[in-house]
Amino acid sequence: MIKYCIYVACIFLLVWSCRKGTQDVPAGPQPYKMEQPPDYFPQPVYDMSQNPLTVQGVALGRRLFYDPRLSRDSTISCGFCHQQFAAFAHFDHPLSHGIQNRNGIRSVPVLFNLIWEKDLMWDGGVNNLEIQPLTPITDPNEMGEDLARLLARLNADAKYRGMFRDAFGEGEINSQKLFRALTQFMATMNSFHTKYDSVKQKIPGVQFTAEEANGYQIFQQKCASCHKEPMFTDGSFRNNGLAYNPSLHDAGRMRITNNTSDYLKFKVPSLRNILKSPPYMHDGRFYDIFNVFEHYSTGIEQTPTLDPLLKNGIPLTDFEKRELYFFLNTLTDPGFINSKNLSEILITN
Amino acid sequence: MKPQYLLVACFLLCIACKKETQEQGTLQLTFNNTVNGVPLSLNTTHYTNAAGENFTITTFKYYISNVSMIRMDNSEMAVPAAYYLVDEANAASKTIQLPAPAGEYRGIIFYLGVDSVHNVSGAQTGALDPVNGMFWSWNSGYIMAKLEGISPVSTAPNNQLTFHIGGFKVPWSAVQQVKLMSPISVTVGQGHKPQITVAADAYTWFSQPNLIRFQTISTIHVPGEDAWKISMNYRNMFRITNVTDL
């Protein structure tokens, strides 16, 4: 019997000593806890499971976003054109800027709620958030850099090697890691703390003023079919009756689809943070939101691909414009444009 | 229950749980790029297309993906998904070691190009890394095959020929399936090193069924009907020229 007990004790010890150690496992990247969007938001389009957000990955993406060394001559970062205080559009700039004083042909789009976007860019030419950064980085009129050169520069940088290792493990820095890090940061640029959201969530004590409530009604009657709640865009491509600008020579969505019925069509932009992100339209032609109201009210240009909803324009009285302005004000998200987690970081090494 | 039955039951259980280990082997696939039957040599050699126009080739590369083996009973079996970029300028890229289950095969099937799923799935690595210059940034999608060169009849700047053939959406998908039957069967498995040599003839891009004149078309760098027409030509560019079954 004693022998039996010893055997049992030995086996127990053996099993105990072979148990998996939990203390000395090296700490990998920690999961990043993303704030849950309101329940009236749809399911995200971007598949987060292929690129799980980590604290290290988001931090790396943020550094990359604000690092001018991503451009050919180290002058322009993503954040150069995408300014937080303008909801990550380029405040006061109608057309996008690039290295060596070059200009693009379209305005800098706002950056938020990107994981809900199906097609990116004004013409919807980019089909996945991860590969979106490839366009501005390599476009000669924007950051103008060659991808292979950029990767060589990142691999030669000890600080980046360390940060990429912390976020994605050992191995060379490749374009997938670069794009996924930027995507992780972009996935945290979310805007759903506006007054509109508070009213919608029936937060106690928050309600629309009489003007805002009126403006909301006008919005629902006249704007909401394209600027669909709660994202304030339906993600579609439409010709909204802007006069063609021959010097920009921009065919819009047709450039992507080769389909003449897509001539002069551009993506319907979100109206969230709209009053923070002038100038307006794909070519930044309107500096004031009242110019935009004016355009829809009396400025629609009749062309074959004009959106049928705009055939007769959207007549607006001065009173309605004013009330609409007050409603659009409730779509500004101060928490987002002032968020310390998204702000520019100074890169000194 | 008698002990014997228990034993039999145990035995059956063990058999049922036996791990399936399909023996794996390798098939070596070598691509020899040619122009009208003559080995391709970049930059220097002058060729004549089907329309009688003179040209040289400076770049020639294409994707091979989604390979399946054709068994002796004509059934098809997909080998693990992999993507290969064959580049005339990179000798190593022209030989592919294809992992395949052991067995006897009479042919192979593959895509020239990258399947639609991988055109919309975000950042990829390896052969599909955009750093290889085979990805359109402004209009997401892979360039399935690329031929660049010079022809005196080209009206493009510097008489350039630019054929970046891509597009994964119907009706103008440039992804083409290619089926090649081997004149003799090949056996994959332990101790076997079968090799198939395939000629890829760039001449076909501009000949059949859609005759391309460089004078009229010297540049294609968007998806669409012209790209699709070339893809209908290049689907015929492969021929098995040599098979070693040892």
Interface residues (C-beta under 8 A of the other chain):
Chain A: D47 Q50 N51 M121 G125 V126 N127 N128 L129 E130 I131 L134 T135 T138 D139 L147 A148 L151 N174 S175 Q176 L178 F179 R180 T183 R255 I256 N258
Chain B: N119 V120 S121 G122 A123 Q124 T125 D129 P130 V131 F135 S137 W138 N139 S140 G141 V222 P223 G224 E225
